[in-house]
């Protein structure tokens, strides 16, 4: 990896000397040098070359000296590291330079072999620092795509050894669909449809998180959420009712003058399910999710729910009846279920 170095010194012959001493490394594209004659020119070079790794700076220079330059660099490029190269190698100057952020100090006359070792050490430190910052940035980006539950799972010490392992859990799954949203693409530009959808999703997610749930996945204009832990069913129903209220509070006027108020249909089911990684370890494409009959039933319930309804099975209703007001609807035959199922609507 090429190391880019800014040399700041008012000695006219230093540039030629540097190019002579490091000509082979320059030719092999190991080092690239940029030159400035004082601190002000150096700051301009730092702004013009954001890929700089190291500064080699003298102390005594006109316009702006090297010690003053050190105080300006942190706000310009905090990753960049400075090695002071100066004949003023007394302890006071060394301490001042280090206190102002210098990474190292080399005295003149320069031992170029020692200087190269110092440059390599400094470049290695800068590379490690950039890798750390990149990892933090990637982690922050990852958090936008992956739920915290998944991050906690992959953070286990034995994660790689249990990559395809699964566990049986008691949980509640909620499927939420925005009714009739697909038809909006006929009257709205795609960008407007996506903007509206993201607005609704953001409102939903806030209510799901507020009740301790997590989003397993987004599917078109639908959301699958999972609730685990104490009172997972009650929290799931509270989240569903809150999602219904917040989404249906939106009102829009379409380009044709028609009013549009979104509604959601929601299916909720609770019970035993399998939690783990599903996918191909060979391809390294996995989805950390929950699967099982109880998950399927939740999706089937959503598919039979009418706009504005929160639907549960009779078995789930028996767990809810003391905490929520529900009303029986009818028996329905859910897809891929042999026996009809009595369904209830959660009213409040």
N, C-alpha and C positions, 0 to 999 in steps of 0.2 A: 504494500500500500504506500503510495507516494505521500511524503511529508512536505507540507508547504510552510516555508519559513520566511518571516519578515525580519530583515536586518536593519536596525535603526542606529546610524552612526554618521557623524559629520566628517570622518576621515575619508578623503577623496579616493585613496588607493585601496580602501578595504573591500569595495565591491569586486575589484579585479582579483584581489588576494583570495577572497572566498570562492570565486569562480574557478581559480586555479587549484586550490586545495581540494575542492569537492567536484572537480570536473568529471571524474568517472561516475560518481553517484548521480550527478546531474544528467549525464548522458544515458545512464541506465534508468532514468525516470524514478529514482529513489527519492531525490530531493528536488524541490523547486524553490528558488529564492526570489524574493521581492525586496526592493531596497527603498529606504527613506533616510533623509539626512537630519531629521529632528522629530520631536514628539508630535507636532501638529501634522506633519506629512504622514507620520505613522498612523494616526487616527483616521486620516482619509483613506489610507491603504487598507486598514482593518474594515472600514465600511464597504470598500470596493471589492474586497476579497473575503467573503464570509467563510470560505473553506480554509483559512489559515489555521495552522496547528500551533506554531511556536513563534515567539518574538525573541530575537537576540538584540538587546538594547544597551547602548552606552548610557552613562549617567550624565556626563558633562557635555551638553549640546546647546546651541543657540535656539532661540524662539521658545522651545519647550524642552526641559531636561527630562532624563529618563525616570527620575523619581516622581515627577509630576505626571508623566505619562502613565505610570502604574496606577495612579488614583483614578484615571479616566477609563481604564480598560474594562473594569468589572461591569460598568454599565453599558459598554459597547459590545463586548463579547465575553461572557463569563466563562466559557469553555477554554478559550485561548490561554496558554500558559507562557509566562515571560521568564527568560533567563537573562540576568544582567551580566554584561561583559564589559568590565571597566577597570581602569588603572586605579580607581579610588576604592581599593579593597580593604580599607580600614573597618574595624568592627562597627563603628557608628553607621557607616553607609550600608554595610551588609544588613544590620539589624533594621534600619529604616526601610530598605528594599523589601526584606522578608515580611515586615509588618504591613507593607502596602500591597502585598500579594505576589511578590516575585516567587517563582517556583525554585530557582537555584541561582547561584552566583559564580561567575568565572572571572578570574583576574587577568589583566593584561600585564606583560605580553602573553598572547594566547598560546596555550599548548593545544594545537588543533586535534591531536589524538584524544585528549581529555574532553575537548569541546564536543567532539563527535559522540563520545560515550554519553555525555550529558544530554545532547540532542536526542539520542535514541531513547534514553530513559524518559525524557520529557514527552516525546512523541507517543511512547507506549502508555504513559499516564493519560494523555489526551484521548487516545483511542479507547481506553477502558472507560473514561468518563463519558464519551459519546455513546458507547455501547450501553452504559447504564441509563443514560437519558433516553435513548431510543427504546430500551426495554420498558421504561416507565410510560413513555408515550404509547407504545404498542399495547401495554396493559390497560391503559385508560381507554384506548380505542376498542380493545377486546370487551371491556365492560359494557360498551354500548350494544354489543351483539350477543353477549352471553350473560345469562343470569348469574347472580352472586352464588346461588346454590351450586351451579356447575363449577364455578371457579373454586369454591371450597372443596368440592369433590376432587378436582384434579390437583389440588394443593396437598392432598394427603401424602405422607411419606412413601407409602407403598402403592401409589397410584398406578405406575407402569406395570407392576406385577399383577394387579387386579383389574387391568384395563377392560376386559370383557365380563367382569363379575357383575352380578345383580343381586338385589335384595327385595324381599317381600315387605311391603309397607301398608299401613292403613292411611288412606288419604282421601281427599275429595277433589274431584275434577269438575271444572266449570267450562262449558263451551258457550261463547258469546258470538252471535252473528249480527251484523248490521243489516237489517231487512231492506231488500230492494235497492241496495247500494250499487249493484252491478249496472242497473238501468241508467244510472246517472252518466255513465260513459257515453251514452247516446246524445246527451244534451250539453255536456261540459267537456272542455279540453282535458286531456290526460293529466296535465300538470295540476289543474284545479281539483280533479278527482283525488289525486295523490295527496295534495295539501289538506283537503277535508278529511280524508281517511286518517292521516297522521295526527290531525287534531283530535279526532275521536279516540284513536288508540292511546294518545297521551292522557286523555281524561280517564279512560278505562284503567290504564296501568297504575295511575296514582291511587285509585280506589282499591285495586287489587293489593298493591304494596301496603297500603294503610291497614289492611286486615291480615298482613303477614303472609300473603300468598306470593307466588312468583309466576311469571309468564313462561310457559313451556315453549310455545311457538305462536307466531302469527301465520295465518293461512288465508291469503286473499283478504277478504273483509271480515274475517273471523279471528277470535283469540281463544287459545286454550290455556287455562290457568290451573295451577295445582296448589292445594293447601294441605299442609302436614302439621303434625304436632297437636297440642291440646286444643280442644274445641274446633278442630279444623272444619267440620261441617257448618257450625254456626257462623264462623268467620267467612266461609265461602258464600253463604247465603246473604250475609250482611254486605259483602262486597258486590254480589250480583244486584241486589236492590239499589245500592249506591250507584253502580254503573248505569243501570237503567235510568235512574233519575237524572244523572249528569249528562248523559248522551241525549236524552229526549228533551233536555232544556235548550238544545241548539235549534236555531231557526235560520233558514237561508232562503233567499229569493233566487230562483234559477233564471238564466238568460231569457227564457220564454215567459217570464213573469209569474211562473207557478211557484207557490210556496213549498218549501221542503223542510220537514221536521223528521230527523232520523229516529228510528225505533230499533230496539234490539230484541232478539229472541234468545232465550237462555235455557240451557239444559244443565242440570246438576245431578251428579251421582256420587255416592260414597262407598267405601269398602276396601277390600284387599286388592292390591295391584303390584306389579313388578316394576321396580325402579332400577335403571342402569343404562349402560351404553348400548345403543342399537346401531348397527351399521357394519362397515368393513374395516377391520384392523389393518388388513393388507393395503388397502387404498388410503388408510389414515383419514377416513371420513366417517365420523361418528356423531350420533345425536343422543345426548343425555336426556332421557325422557321416562315416562311411565307408560306401561302397556298392560292390557288385560281386558277381560270382559266388562268390568266396571267402567273402564275408560271408554270403551265402545258404546256402552249404554248411554253415557253422558252425551256423546255426540249425537246418538239417535234421538235422544229426548229433545235436543236443540232443534233437530230437523223437523219435529212435529209441533214445536212450539209456535204459536202465533205471535205477530208483532206485539211487543210489550209484555209477553208472558215469561215467567220463570217456572220451569217445569221440573218435577221430581217424580220418582217412582213411589209406590206405596211403601216399600221397605224404607226408603229415605224419609218419607213423610212420618213414619212411626218415630223416628229419631227427632223430628222437628216439631211435632205437634204441641209440645209444651212451651216452645219458645217463639214459634211463628204461626201466624194465621194462614191456613191453607184451605183450599176448597177442592173437592173431587171434580174431575172433568169427565173422563170416560176411559174405557179400555181401548188400547190401541195395539196394533201389531207392529213392533219395531223391526227394522230391517235385520235379516239373519237371525231373528228370534222365533223359535217355534211356537211359544205360548204368548197369548196377548198379555199386556201389562197395564195395570190400572195406574193412571197418572194423575197428579195433583198440581195445582198452581199455587205457588207461594204468593199470597196477597200482600202481607205486611208482617 
